[in-house]
Amino acid sequence: MKYVTIIVIALITSAAAYSQSTLTLEQSKSLALKNNKALQNSAFEIEAAQQVKKKCFYKLLSKSECQYNRFSSD
């Protein structure tokens, strides 16, 4: 019984060790950046802020065009 337990433990640890692979520094960095939820949320916040900025700019631009058209038609 003792030998069966030792063999089972040896098989489990060797399978676990075999399934793990070594990563390079660049692979580790890219994996960390890809899986970093805070960084992903920051990117979404930046995109949302850029969209708001663009919307406000176009809204301001359309108001000034309306004012220009109103004055130029006289």
N, C-alpha and C positions, 0 to 999 in steps of 0.2 A: 504494500500500500504506500509505503514511504517513497519508493522509486517512481510510482505512477504520479504522485504529487509533484515530485521534482521534475519529471519529464514534462508534465502539463505546464508548470511554471516556466520552464525553460522555453517551451514552444511559444507561450504567450509573450514573453519578454523579447524573444527573437523576432516575432512577427511585428511587434510594436516598434522595435528598433529599425527593422527593415523598411517599414512604411514611411518613416520620417526621412525627409531629404534635406540636404544642406542648401541654404540660400546665400546668395552673394549679398553684399551690402546694398547694391542698387536694387536688387529684387526685394530686399527687406524694406527699403525706403518706399518703393512704389506700392508694396502691399500695405504698409502702414498708412500711407496717404489715401489709398483707395478705401480702406476700412475705417478711417477716422470720421466718425459721425459729426463731430463738432466742426471739422474742416468742411465737410459737405454742406452743413447748415450755413456756414459762413459764405460759401459760394452762392447758395440760394439767396441769402440776404443781400449780397452784392448785386446779383441779377435783378432782384426786386427793386432795389434802390435805383438802379440804372433805368429800369422801366418807368418808375415814378418820375425820375428826372426828365426822361424823354417825353412823357405825357405832359408834364408841366410846361416844358419848352414849346411843344406843339400847341398847347392851349394858349400860351402867351403869344405865340406867333400868329395864331388865327385871330386873336383879339386885335393885335396891332394891324393886321391886314384889313379887318373889318373897319377899324377906325380910319385907316388910310383910304379905303374905298369910299367911305362916307364923306371924307373931306375932299377927295379928288373929283367926286361927281358933281360938286357945286360949281 
